[in-house]
Amino acid sequence: MTDLERKIYRIIYNMSRFRKNPTIEELKIKTGKDETSIRKAVKNLISRKELEWDKEKKEWRFYV
């Protein structure tokens, strides 16, 4: 897991504990990265089964 992936994972995990899903804009502010980098990191986390989006509940699932 890269530093950016780890940072995004922690942000999503911590925010989702309070039933709030971070937006791309919030992730851009908190990481200091551009949208393309953030989307790529989230896709990598999903492809490695470390994160999963539950469409029915509209929340993240964590596996690490």
Summary of the structure (lengths in Angstrom):
residues: 64
radius of gyration: 10.9
end to end distance: 10.9
largest distance: 30.5
contacts: 160
relative contact order: 0.20
helix: 55%
strand: 12%
